[in-house]
Structures are given as structure tokens and as C-alpha cells.
Amino acid sequence: MMNDEKPRLRRSEVPEYMLRKHGIPVALATLAKMATVGGGPAMQHAGRIPLYHVNDLDAWAAERLSKPVRSTSERAA
């Protein structure tokens, strides 16, 4: 299990963090593609290694979630 005290995670650790902390599944390949084309969480590089700050991952999760709705018709509105 990863240490909850780590401020930055390697890309391979992000899917587990997103699922455990936010209940949002995200594939490692999806993160890699988003790192190229955009739309993913903010990252920093330590040399060639992309690192994701947990605060940036939390913000990205909040952006991906809709507001609470009681029906599918509310979501479309």
C-alpha cells in the first residue's frame, strides 16, 4: 500500500490513488495519453519522471465529477 504522506505520486501510482480516494477509475494508459494530448491532471517532472501532486489529483477529480443529481434529466439541464 502506498504511503499517504507522499506529496507526489509516480504515474503508476495514480490509478490506485484515484480509485481509493475518489472512487474514480482511470487507466494508466489513459493518463499517459492525457499527458500527451491534454485533459489530464497537472504534473511536474523530476528529470524524465512525471510526478503528480496529490492536491492536483484531488482538484482534477473534483473537475471530473458532476454536481449531485436525482435523475438523469437533471444532468442534461
Secondary structure, DSSP 8 states (H G I E B T S, - for coil): ---TT-SEEEGGGHHHHIIIII-----HHHHHHHHHHS-S---EEETTEEEEEHHHHHHHHHHHS----SSHHHHH-
